[in-house]
Amino acid sequence: MKKVLVTGGAGYIGSHTIIDLLNNGYDVISIDNFINSKPETIRRIFEVTGKHIKNYVIDLCDFNLLRNVFESENLEHIIHFASLKSVPESVNQPLEYYYNNLQSLINLLELSKEFQIKNFVYSSSCSVYGNAKILPVTEETPMLEAESPYASTKQFSEKVISDFSKVSPIKFTILRYFNPVGNHDSGLIGEDSFTQTALVPSIIRSHSENKQFIIHGDDYPTRDGTPIRDFIHVMDIADAHTKSLNYDSSDFEIFNLGTGNGISVLEVVKSFERVTGKKLNWTFGPRRSGDVVEIYSDNQKSNRMLNWKPTRDLDSMMLSTWNWMIN
């Protein structure tokens, strides 16, 4: 079987992608030091798939420990998810974000070259576009100034990969996610709503703890005054990673992963209330530093070249999140 190293394998998108890879016949090795995840996620992957995976609990910034993994495993492919990812935290701790997210990538690239990795898939973000002037954004949309240090690390990482691809035989694929939500249909694995700061986990946490949910800003120039995002189901994103490994790409490709539809934060709140029948205690608050006004994708390139299309709508995303919380 083709052996894939998934960094951040116990994380939200990483764990769902591992499930998709296992279901498609890949042999998977994970690296995760559980800074933003939990060890029990590895067990949950087994509950869903019936397959055990090996996870190395190391820091990707430690070159020697990472090299030991490459020496121990006969790897063919890498999917790199692991990074610090909170926008507000990155604003408060910029140096930590720059060091962790860039040094870990450089270490992986150095070892990928030495150990002749065939494919390298990088987890990027729509945050690289900044406050785009024209919507929807395509892969050719110019990057504007990043709105947060987190977004800057994604911009810099893409540049590092682009430059390195010109002197390396490795096939690189960069996947720019829009806003991942939802969980596996089994309800056995999902995003930890009590440790994450993203929108949907915050909604779930507010409901679970009977606390007021704050919508950050009601004065944006959008249809209801709240920020607009392109929300995409995590299993659709996972499918795109598997397809990227199968895609006979050029040396360097970038793909948007989104539905192509802009949905406001307020509309997400209403979807939660609609599919669960629960009233959320919410109110408007001030804008949050680092947030862009509006962003949604043009996904025609990934439709055409990866043969990939999102299959789930917002209500199904919210329902799968609710089922995960109940379980």
KAPE-V168198 format. One record per pair of residues at least 4 apart in sequence whose ideal C-beta (glycine too) atoms are under 6 Angstrom apart, sorted by sequence separation. I is the first residue (numbers start at 0). J is the second residue. If there is no record, write none. Layout:
i	j
I	J
I	J
This chain:
i	j
36	40
88	92
96	100
97	101
98	102
107	111
110	114
136	140
146	150
163	167
204	208
231	235
248	252
262	266
271	275
298	302
299	303
300	304
301	305
311	315
8	13
9	14
20	25
31	36
33	38
111	116
131	136
145	150
183	188
190	195
195	200
205	210
219	224
311	316
7	13
45	51
59	65
145	151
218	224
221	227
301	307
302	308
20	27
57	64
89	96
164	171
182	189
205	212
217	224
219	226
272	279
5	13
111	119
128	136
192	200
8	17
131	140
145	154
17	27
190	200
202	212
160	171
192	203
193	204
214	225
268	279
5	17
128	140
142	154
192	204
41	54
55	68
83	96
268	281
129	143
127	142
129	144
83	99
129	145
157	173
3	20
129	146
239	256
82	100
180	199
236	256
8	29
3	25
5	27
9	31
59	81
8	31
29	52
31	54
1	25
2	26
3	27
4	28
5	29
6	30
7	31
32	56
126	150
27	52
28	53
29	54
30	55
0	26
10	36
14	40
32	58
127	153
231	257
9	36
17	44
21	48
126	153
127	154
231	258
79	107
229	257
18	47
21	50
124	153
229	258
14	44
18	48
123	153
9	40
9	41
230	262
123	157
227	261
261	295
227	263
259	296
225	263
226	264
77	116
121	160
225	264
257	296
259	298
223	263
225	265
274	314
65	106
69	110
255	296
257	298
60	102
75	117
76	118
77	119
78	120
79	121
80	122
223	265
60	103
255	298
270	313
274	317
28	72
59	103
62	106
270	314
274	318
69	114
254	300
271	317
275	321
59	106
254	301
270	317
119	169
123	173
125	175
178	228
180	230
214	264
181	232
258	309
262	313
96	148
100	152
104	156
118	170
119	171
120	172
121	173
123	175
124	176
125	177
177	229
178	230
179	231
181	233
96	149
116	169
177	231
179	233
93	148
108	163
112	167
96	152
90	147
179	236
89	147
111	169
89	148
246	305
89	149
176	236
86	147
86	149
242	305
226	290
242	307
217	283
227	293
229	295
13	80
212	279
229	296
12	80
239	307
202	271
211	280
212	281
214	283
215	284
4	74
10	80
216	286
2	73
172	243
211	282
213	284
215	286
2	74
215	287
221	293
2	75
3	76
4	77
5	78
6	79
7	80
206	279
219	292
1	75
6	80
7	81
235	309
6	81
235	310
172	248
170	248
231	309
232	311
171	251
172	252
173	253
174	254
175	255
176	256
177	257
174	256
230	313
232	316
164	250
164	251
85	196
138	253
138	255
177	296
120	240
199	320
203	324
120	243
118	244
189	323
181	316
180	316
186	322
182	319
186	323
47	185
181	319
182	320
181	320
47	187
186	326
46	187
47	188
182	323
147	289
146	289
43	187
43	188
146	291
135	295
137	297
130	291
135	296
78	240
130	292
135	297
138	300
12	179
76	244
125	294
14	188
11	190
90	288
90	289
86	289
15	233
19	237
23	241
15	234
19	238
12	233
16	237
20	241
15	237
19	241
12	236
16	240
